[in-house]
């Protein structure tokens, strides 16, 4: 395939851009809508529930979550109110991405959302409700993630969310289920060599990142780089293709998905700028649900299903599955 000369618009480039723009427009009309087998009614209330009582727990390790349950209990024995509500409803409601290729993206042929995050959500539904199909997905942006949990519009968020101490003050996290790192997506070199561009090399340049992400926060702390926000990574790719951004920054897994969609781009070979531990998000009060999911995650990592899921979605781009991230537990309850 012929590499793209810098900032040249070709018919192939126009086709790729058109497809991404069409996808972005379609998704912009879907944000906040629920999908899967049936549509969900609007939430009965959007008021923020009371915060948990008790003394706030100091956060010294953002990856530390609550202890997993010793084993998965029978559904009939669970008395926790939040989990009982899910069981009685008959499905798990999960906030996800629909444009993060390989992690959570809509298949244009089947109209189903697929990816690593989606399989993790289905594994939780399988364990809790006895069927991986008993899940309803609500498409959200990165900026929506905390709000939909605080307002209880979803039970869980599975949308490549980095665990931070600041976020622990608003929501709760599962143990770490994926470890990523912030890198750069740049134009492919005409020679075919993979560039080792660093963020320092882009001073005076425009770099895009999605709103509401730790990635954008990190980008804004770099002197001399112009941060260009967008609704999501697809929006960043559109801006890059239109010449309105010189590079895109984000987690390497997300950027690998963008590069797979645009043959004129490549992920820089420079070392990751940050460590990005991913956790599933929950309402701060749902400690029992977090402990239940932590048991599910521990079992997935131990019996090989985590590696199988990784290899299904990511091995072709990132290589064979590494050892799954080790869960850190023992967090004090609020």
FENLINFEN-V495940 format. One record per run of one state. SS is the DSSP state (a for helix, b for strand, c for the rest). FROM is the first residue (numbers start at 1). LEN is the number of residues. If there is no record, write none. Layout:
ss:SS from:FROM len:LEN
ss:SS from:FROM len:LEN
This chain:
ss:c from:1 len:10
ss:a from:11 len:18
ss:c from:29 len:5
ss:b from:34 len:2
ss:c from:36 len:28
ss:b from:64 len:1
ss:c from:65 len:10
ss:a from:75 len:3
ss:c from:78 len:3
ss:a from:81 len:9
ss:c from:90 len:2
ss:b from:92 len:5
ss:c from:97 len:2
ss:b from:99 len:2
ss:c from:101 len:3
ss:b from:104 len:3
ss:c from:107 len:6
ss:b from:113 len:2
ss:c from:115 len:1
ss:a from:116 len:14
ss:c from:130 len:5
ss:b from:135 len:5
ss:c from:140 len:2
ss:a from:142 len:9
ss:c from:151 len:5
ss:b from:156 len:2
ss:c from:158 len:4
ss:b from:162 len:1
ss:c from:163 len:2
ss:a from:165 len:4
ss:c from:169 len:2
ss:b from:171 len:3
ss:c from:174 len:4
ss:b from:178 len:3
ss:c from:181 len:1
ss:b from:182 len:6
ss:c from:188 len:11
ss:a from:199 len:4
ss:c from:203 len:3
ss:b from:206 len:5
ss:c from:211 len:3
ss:a from:214 len:7
ss:c from:221 len:5
ss:b from:226 len:5
ss:c from:231 len:2
ss:a from:233 len:9
ss:c from:242 len:5
ss:b from:247 len:5
ss:a from:252 len:10
ss:c from:262 len:3
ss:b from:265 len:3
ss:c from:268 len:8
ss:b from:276 len:3
ss:c from:279 len:2
ss:b from:281 len:3
ss:c from:284 len:3
ss:a from:287 len:17
ss:c from:304 len:1
ss:a from:305 len:9
ss:c from:314 len:1
ss:a from:315 len:4
ss:c from:319 len:9
ss:b from:328 len:1
ss:c from:329 len:6
